[in-house]
Structure formats: structure tokens, C-alpha cells
Amino acid sequence: MNKIVQPQWLEWTKELQFIAQGGLTYSKDVFDIERFERIREIAAEMLSLQSEIPIEKVKNLFCNETGFQTPKLDTRAAIFKDDKILLVKEKNGTWSLPGGWVDINQSIKTNTEKEVKEEAGLNVKAIRIIAMQDRNLHNIPPYAYNVCKVFVLCEIESGYFRPNIETDESAYFGLEELPILAKEKNNEEQIKMCFAAYYDRNWQVLFD
């Protein structure tokens, strides 16, 4: 699977943000705190300049956390029926595997099942992990923070689709008939990976 190489400026920006947030978390000296706040501001200004995203939006997305910085978790459910995979239609017209950010009170398993219920109306059982991927190595556009994407094979137990605030439709697709994908969430290679895991009972978990 081809991996995406991140631009060096983005790597530097993320590292500066990481150093600044760690410093703000553990420093007691007011002068050190002031310096780390300025480092965080510089990181945000660099990201805004290179990405052309307004500085205030960058600060809201990039500089709004406290505590030791760790990657965010995102789960994606791979659900098959008649050798086709389930995708849900986003509000912008693109399609994705059901999934989303892991809530603070959820595990990988429960979050996967919850997201499927919310986005596809199905009660499923998460049965095994397909892969754990560094999002910025596989998906575009690059994010200014790291995300660990967990792909989980699931089995349907009951339920049916209902339109909701996140998705307009659900449908099953063969590998040769995929619709326009939400590539920031899942791309064709990742869908192919899910098909391979579905067919291989001895599948070994992939991870970056």
C-alpha cells in the first residue's frame, strides 16, 4: 500500500505544537509558560501561512487542547453482505465506511458498533481488527494533528437504514463499482484492504 510523504514544513509545525503543548502542561515558571505559548503561536502562524487557512480557525483546530498531546482515534466499520461492502452517503455526496471519532467513554469495539448504529441504522458486532493506520500516511488532505485510524470487521445482527443528521443513504458496493469516496476518511486502497481481510480468515492485522 502506497504511503503519503508529508511536507517537511508540516512535520516541523506539528513538532513545534507538540513541544509547546507539553511545555504548557508541565511548566510551572511563568516565563517558561510565556515562551511555550509563543512557540504554539508560531506553529499556528506557520500552518496558516502554508495552508492559507485563517489563523483563528487554525488556533481553534490546532491549539485548543491541554495535557500531553496524543493522536486522535477514528474507527471505521467494514460490513459485508453478499460479498459487497456497506458504505454510507455523507451530506456532501461522497461515500464512506461508517465511523468516526472515538468518544471519551467508548472503546474501539463499542465506538465502532455505536457509529454503525448512528450512521447506518444497523446493530452489528465488531469481531476483529483489520488495520491500525497513521492517517497522514494514507489519506488526503494532510491534517495538522495525528490520527490513528482503526478498521474493524463487523457482522450484522439486525436493523435497517434511517436518514439521520450525518448520512443520507446507505448501500452495498462491489470492489469494481465503488462510488465517489470521502478520501479524507477512506480511499480505494483502504476499501480493497477491507475486502482482502474479509476473504482471508487468517488475516494478520496491519499497522504503521
C-alpha positions as CSV (number, residue, x, y, z in Angstrom):
1,M,0.0,0.0,0.0
2,N,1.5,3.4,-1.1
3,K,2.1,5.8,1.8
4,I,1.9,9.5,1.6
5,V,5.0,11.6,2.4
6,Q,4.2,14.6,4.5
7,P,5.7,18.0,3.5
8,Q,8.6,18.9,5.8
9,W,7.0,22.2,6.9
10,L,4.0,20.3,8.3
11,E,6.2,17.9,10.2
12,W,8.1,20.8,11.8
13,T,4.8,22.6,12.6
14,K,3.4,19.5,14.3
15,E,6.6,19.0,16.3
16,L,6.6,22.6,17.5
17,Q,3.0,22.3,18.6
18,F,3.8,19.1,20.4
19,I,6.7,20.7,22.2
20,A,4.7,23.7,23.1
21,Q,1.7,21.8,24.5
22,G,4.0,19.6,26.5
23,G,5.7,22.6,27.9
24,L,2.4,24.3,28.8
25,T,1.3,21.1,30.5
26,Y,4.3,20.6,32.8
27,S,5.9,24.0,33.2
28,K,5.4,26.0,36.4
29,D,7.6,29.0,35.7
30,V,5.6,31.9,34.3
31,F,8.4,32.9,31.9
32,D,8.6,29.3,30.5
33,I,4.8,29.3,30.1
34,E,5.1,32.5,28.1
35,R,7.8,31.1,25.9
36,F,5.8,27.9,25.2
37,E,2.7,30.0,24.4
38,R,4.7,31.9,21.8
39,I,6.1,28.7,20.3
40,R,2.5,27.5,19.9
41,E,1.6,30.8,18.2
42,I,4.5,30.5,15.8
43,A,3.4,26.9,14.9
44,A,-0.2,28.2,14.2
45,E,1.2,31.1,12.1
46,M,3.3,28.7,10.1
47,L,0.4,26.4,9.4
48,S,-1.9,29.3,8.5
49,L,0.7,30.8,6.1
50,Q,1.4,27.5,4.3
51,S,-2.2,26.2,4.2
52,E,-4.0,29.5,3.7
53,I,-6.4,28.6,6.5
54,P,-7.3,31.7,8.6
55,I,-5.2,32.0,11.7
56,E,-8.2,31.9,14.1
57,K,-9.5,28.7,12.6
58,V,-6.0,27.2,12.9
59,K,-5.9,28.1,16.5
60,N,-9.3,26.6,17.2
61,L,-8.3,23.3,15.5
62,F,-4.6,23.2,16.4
63,C,-4.2,24.9,19.7
64,N,-7.3,24.1,21.7
65,E,-6.2,21.1,23.7
66,T,-4.5,20.7,27.1
67,G,-2.5,17.9,28.6
68,F,0.1,15.7,26.9
69,Q,-0.7,15.5,23.2
70,T,-1.5,12.1,21.7
71,P,-3.1,11.0,18.3
72,K,-6.9,11.1,18.0
73,L,-8.6,7.8,17.4
74,D,-11.0,7.1,14.5
75,T,-12.9,3.9,13.9
76,R,-14.2,2.6,10.6
77,A,-16.5,-0.4,10.2
78,A,-16.2,-2.9,7.4
79,I,-19.6,-4.6,6.9
80,F,-20.2,-7.1,4.2
81,K,-23.3,-8.6,2.6
82,D,-23.3,-10.9,-0.5
83,D,-19.6,-10.1,-1.0
84,K,-20.3,-6.4,-1.1
85,I,-19.2,-3.7,1.4
86,L,-21.5,-1.2,3.1
87,L,-20.9,2.5,2.6
88,V,-22.9,5.5,3.8
89,K,-23.5,8.6,1.8
90,E,-22.2,11.8,3.5
91,K,-24.1,15.1,3.3
92,N,-21.6,16.3,0.7
93,G,-22.4,13.4,-1.6
94,T,-19.3,11.3,-1.0
95,W,-19.3,7.8,0.5
96,S,-17.5,6.3,3.4
97,L,-17.3,3.4,5.8
98,P,-19.5,4.1,8.9
99,G,-17.3,5.5,11.6
100,G,-16.0,8.5,13.5
101,W,-14.0,9.8,16.4
102,V,-13.8,7.6,19.5
103,D,-15.8,9.1,22.3
104,I,-14.1,9.5,25.7
105,N,-16.4,6.9,27.3
106,Q,-16.1,4.3,24.5
107,S,-13.7,1.5,23.5
108,I,-12.6,0.7,19.9
109,K,-15.2,-2.1,19.9
110,T,-18.1,-0.1,21.4
111,N,-17.4,3.0,19.4
112,T,-17.4,1.1,16.1
113,E,-20.7,-0.5,16.9
114,K,-22.2,2.8,18.1
115,E,-21.1,4.7,14.9
116,V,-22.7,2.0,12.7
117,K,-25.9,2.3,14.6
118,E,-25.9,6.1,14.3
119,E,-24.9,6.3,10.6
120,A,-26.3,3.1,9.1
121,G,-29.1,2.1,11.5
122,L,-27.6,-1.3,12.0
123,N,-26.9,-3.3,15.1
124,V,-23.6,-5.0,14.5
125,K,-21.0,-7.0,16.3
126,A,-17.3,-5.9,15.9
127,I,-15.4,-9.1,15.5
128,R,-11.8,-8.3,14.6
129,I,-9.4,-5.5,13.7
130,I,-8.3,-5.3,10.1
131,A,-5.7,-2.5,10.5
132,M,-4.5,0.4,12.6
133,Q,-3.1,3.2,10.3
134,D,-1.5,6.5,10.7
135,R,-4.0,8.6,8.8
136,N,-1.5,11.1,7.4
137,L,0.4,8.3,5.7
138,H,-2.7,7.1,3.8
139,N,-5.3,9.9,3.4
140,I,-5.6,13.3,2.0
141,P,-5.6,16.2,2.7
142,P,-3.0,16.1,5.5
143,Y,-4.1,17.0,9.0
144,A,-2.1,19.2,11.4
145,Y,-2.6,16.5,14.1
146,N,-2.1,12.8,14.0
147,V,-5.0,10.3,13.8
148,C,-4.9,6.6,14.3
149,K,-7.5,5.0,12.1
150,V,-8.8,1.6,13.2
151,F,-10.6,-0.5,10.6
152,V,-12.8,-3.2,12.2
153,L,-14.6,-6.1,10.5
154,C,-18.2,-6.3,11.7
155,E,-21.2,-8.7,11.4
156,I,-24.8,-7.6,11.0
157,E,-27.2,-8.6,13.7
158,S,-30.3,-6.5,12.9
159,G,-31.6,-3.1,11.9
160,Y,-32.2,-1.0,8.8
161,F,-31.1,2.4,7.5
162,R,-32.8,5.6,8.5
163,P,-31.9,9.0,7.2
164,N,-30.1,10.9,10.0
165,I,-28.1,14.1,10.7
166,E,-24.9,12.6,9.3
167,T,-25.8,10.4,6.4
168,D,-28.5,10.4,3.6
169,E,-28.3,6.9,2.3
170,S,-26.5,3.5,2.7
171,A,-25.8,0.9,0.0
172,Y,-23.6,-2.1,-0.6
173,F,-20.9,-2.0,-3.3
174,G,-18.6,-4.4,-5.1
175,L,-15.0,-3.5,-5.4
176,E,-15.4,-2.7,-9.1
177,E,-18.4,-0.4,-8.6
178,L,-17.3,1.9,-5.8
179,P,-18.9,5.4,-5.8
180,I,-17.1,8.7,-5.2
181,L,-15.3,8.2,-1.8
182,A,-14.7,10.6,1.0
183,K,-11.0,10.3,0.6
184,E,-10.2,12.2,3.8
185,K,-11.9,9.3,5.6
186,N,-11.2,6.2,3.4
187,N,-9.7,5.7,0.0
188,E,-9.9,2.9,-2.6
189,E,-6.8,1.2,-1.2
190,Q,-8.3,1.0,2.2
191,I,-11.5,-0.4,0.8
192,K,-9.5,-3.1,-1.0
193,M,-7.7,-3.9,2.2
194,C,-11.1,-4.5,3.9
195,F,-12.2,-6.8,1.1
196,A,-8.9,-8.7,1.5
197,A,-9.4,-9.1,5.2
198,Y,-13.0,-10.2,4.7
199,Y,-11.9,-13.1,2.4
200,D,-8.9,-14.1,4.5
201,R,-9.8,-15.9,7.7
202,N,-6.1,-15.9,8.7
203,W,-5.7,-12.2,8.1
204,Q,-2.9,-10.6,10.1
205,V,-3.6,-7.1,11.5
206,L,-1.8,-4.3,9.5
207,F,-0.3,-1.4,11.4
208,D,2.0,1.5,10.8
